[in-house]
Amino acid sequence: MTEAETTSRTGKRVLLAKPRGYCAGVDRAVQTVEEALKLYGAPIYVRKQIVHNKHVVRTLEAQGAIFVEENEEVPEGATVIFSAHGVAPEVYEQAKERSLKAIDATCPLVTKVHQEAKRFAAEDYDILLIGHEGHEEVIGTAGEAPEHIQLVDGPADADRITVRDPNKVVWLSQTTLSVDETMETVARLKKRLPMLQSPPSDDICYATSNRQHVVKEIAAECDVVIVVGSRNSSNSVRLVEVALDAGARAGHLVDFADEIDDAWLAEARTVGLTSGASVPDELVQEVLTHLAERGFTDVEEVVTANERLTFSLPQELKRDMKAAAAARG
């Protein structure tokens, strides 16, 4: 029996979302660690997980990266890389005090939000930062202007906000949120603060928006949507929520193919598949193989955007790479 005949008989298919997986900021951050290891040699210290993905962290650890929670764990004078999620100014000061060689792998789109926070704080605005309490990105952004920033953790949090001047208030957001929930939060805030200003450009990153958009396109057709990503990855968790809100009958988050429960697939005919912005595509391919072994051999890629954006490596790393190349040549 041919593959086409098998598919026809089983009626099982996979709707494979695109865009999915690595975004430009994640690709830049992972490359930063890899290039630093080549240039300086192991070990290279990384403050926090460089990106929120178990597989990526394990892979870099095997190459010689050491992940720490704080600068105090890094030996004086060593090299430390700050994660893609960004850090507060005090973290740079701590690095200087320990004579650390700091390389900043913060995603440029997160840096943009930091710059907005500094600018609005300098103009004495109250800043309402929409995001999840305790998330590294939120901690880093809030650290730019703690006396001006209040966290708004979802629509229900909007009612407790107080500001000094309702005519001088602006909202900013974590880059990896649900677009719909963020706008619901903004709408709730504007009921109380009609003069609330918006950021000069959308804070939710293009990759987060694109991955949510394609999931919305496929969700209603899916008996189950599987999102490949780690549980501490905000954008991956949001993809499951978006799928369910958009009509998927079920949604699950997995790091690896072997975490898929066959019971999820027992009555399914259409499986949606995507991955968070910090997930290498090899993990998605392993899920496709896993699904094919269970009869889901018809794969249709659903494309809603083509992403071409790339970010250059951090300046301090590029400078050292150039100097090393010149020394060799």
N, C-alpha and C positions, 0 to 999 in steps of 0.2 A: 504494500500500500504506500502511495506517495505521501509526502508531507502535506500537500494540498488536500488530498483525500482525507487524511487524518484530521486536519483542521476542520474540514467540512463536517466530518462525522461528530467531532467533539463539540464544535461550536464555541470553542474557548479562544479568547483573544486577550491581548495586552494592548492598552493604549499608553504609549510611551511619551511622556511629556518632554517638550523641548521649548524653551531653555530649561535645563536642570543642571545640578552639580556646580562645580567650581565657578565662582565669579572672579572678576579681575582683581579684587582686593585680596581674596584668599590665595589666588595663584601667586600674587606678588609676595604675600607673607611667607608662604611655604618656600618659594624660591629664595627668599632672603635667608632663611635658616640653612637651606642646602648650600647656597653660595658661600655663606659665612663659614660653614664647616670645611668647605674646600679651601678657602682662603686662609683662615686662621688655624684650622685643625681642631680636633675635638679636645676637650669638651667645649661646647658653646652653651651658655645658659640662656634660658628663655623664661621671662616672667609671665606666669599664667600659661594656659594652653595657647599656642600660637593661633590656632583656630579651634572651634569647638567640634572636634571629630576624633573619636577614639583611634581609628585606623591611622590617620595622619600623625597623631601624636606618637603612637607606637612605632611607626616607620621612622620618624625622625629620631626617636630615642635610640633605635637600633643603629643609627648612623653616628651617634655621639652627642645628640642634644640632651641637655638636662633641664627638665622643667621644674621651676620653683614657684612658690607663691609670692615671695617678696624679695626685694633687693638684698635684704640682710642675709639671705641664704647664699648669695653669690660671693665667692672669695674676692677680696679687695684687688682691684686692678684687672679683673677678668672682663670678658666680653659678655654683655647681656643684650638680648633682643626683646623689645616690648611688643606685645601681641597685636594682632590686627584690630582689636576692639578699642584700643586707645587707652591712655593713662592720664591721670591728673598731673598738674604741674609739680606737685610735691614729690612725685615719683622720680622725675628728672633730678630734682634737688638731692634726693636720697642717693641717686646713682653718682652724682658729682662728689658727694661727701665720702663715698667709698672708692673714689677714683676708678669707677667702672667705665669701660668703653661701651657706650649705649648706642644701639642701632634701633631706630624707630620704624617698626613694620606696621604702624597704624594705617588702616585703609584710608586713602585720601578722601573718601566720602564721609568717613567719621571725622576726619580732620576738619572738613568743611563745617560740620555742626559745631565743633569746638570753636572755630573762628567766629561763627554766628553768635555763640554764647558770649564770647569775649566782647564782641562789638556791641551787642545789646546791653550788656552789663555796663560797659563804658558810658553808654547813653542813659544809664540809670533806669532801665526797664525792669519790671518784674518779668521773669522768664518761667513759663510753665513747660516743664520737660515731660513729655508723654513717653512713658517707658516702664519697664519692669524693675521693681525694687531689687537691688542686689546684683543686677546684671553688670558685668564689667564695663560695658560701653556707657551705661548710665552713670556709674561711679566716676568714670573718667571725664565725661562731659560736665557733670555737676561740679567736679573739682575745679573747673575753670573759673567759676563764679559762684561759690556756695552761698554767699549772702544774697544773691539775686534769684537763685533757682529753687523752684518747688517741683517735686515729682508728682506727676498725675498718672497713677497706675490703673488705667482703664476708665471707662465711662462712669462707673459708680463712684470713682474717686473725685470726679469733677465738682461735686456739690460741697466739698469741704474746703475748697480753695478760697483764700482771702488774699487780696492784693492791696498795695498802698494807694495806687491811682488806677482806676478802671480804664482810664484813657491812655495808659502807658504800660501795656502788657502784651507780650508776644508768646506764641507757642513754638516749641521746637520738638523733635521726636528722635527716639532711638531709630536707627536705620533699618532694623530687621523686624518691625512690627507688622501685624495684619493691617493692610491698607484700609479695609472696611471698618475695623474696630477703631483705628486711629481717627478716621473721619467722624465716627459716631461720638468719640470722646470730644473732638473739636466742636461738633454741633452742640453737645451738652454744655461745654464751656461757654460757647457764644450766647446761649440763652441767658446766662448770668452776666456775661461780659461782652456786650454787643460790639465793643470797640477792639476786641481781641485781634491782634495782627498775626498774620501768617509769616512763616519764614520766606525769604526772598526766592527760594527754590525748594522743591520737594525734598524733605529730609530722608524719607524712606527710599532706600537705594533702588536703582533701576533693576538690579538682579532679584531683589526680594519681590518687587512689583511684578516683574516678568514671570517669575516662578509661580506666584499666586494666580496670575491671570490665566496661564495655560491649565492649571489645575481646575479653575472654575469652568473652563471650556469642556473638560472631559468628565468632571465629577458626576453629573447627572446620569451618564451612561454606565457608570461603574458600580458593580456589586461590592467591590472593595477597592480602596486606594491604599497602596503601600508607598510610604515615604522612607527613603533611605537617609538616615541621619542620626545624630546622637541626641540624647535627651536634654543635654545642656545647650543644645543649639536652638536659639530662639526662632530663627527663620524656619528650621525643620519642623519644630513643634507647631508653628503657625500653619504650615502647609497641611497638616492633618486636620486642623480646625477649619481651614478654608474649604477643604474637600467635603467635610461633613456639612458645613453650612451651605455648600453649593449643590447638595443633593446626593452625594455618595452614600450608599447604604451602610458602609463601614469604612474605617480608616485606621491604619496602624503605622507606627514608627519603629523601624528596625535599624540596627547598626550593620548587621550582616545577614546574608541569605538564610543561614541556618537558624535564625531566630523566627522565621516565618512558621506559623502554626498551620498545619494542613487543614485544621478545622475552619480556618478563615476562607479556604478555597473550596470547601466541600460542595457548596451550592452555587458557587460563582461561575459566571460565564464570561464576564468582562472584568479584568483587573486593570486599574490605573496604576502607573508606576512613575515616580519622580524621585528627586533627591534634593537635599538642602544645598545651600551655596558653598558649604565647606566639605563636600563629599566628592572624592575622586570617582571617575566614571567606571573604573574597574569593579567597584562594589555594585553598581547598577547592573553591569554585565553578568556578574555572578547571580544576581537575583533573576535576571532573564533566563539564565541556564536552569536555575532551580524551578522556575515556572514552566519552562519547556518540558522538563522531566515529568511534570504533572499535567501535561496535555495542552498547556497554553503556548502553542507554537506559532500562532498568527500574531505578529507584532506590527502594530501601526503607529508610526511616530507622528504625533500631533504637534505642529510647529506654529507658534504664535509670534515669535520674534527671533531675529538673528542678532546675537551679541558679538560685537567686534572690539569693544573697549578693552584697552590694556593699560596698565600702570607701570611706570619705570621703577626700578629698585630704589631703595633709600639712598639719598645723596652720599651719606658717609660711607656706605658700603661700595657704591660705584667708584668713589674717589680712591678707596684702597685697592679695589680691583684694577683700576687703571694704573695705579702706581706699581702694583705687582707685575702687571703685564709689561710696563716699561722697563722694569728691572730685569725681567727675563729676556727682553728683546735687545 
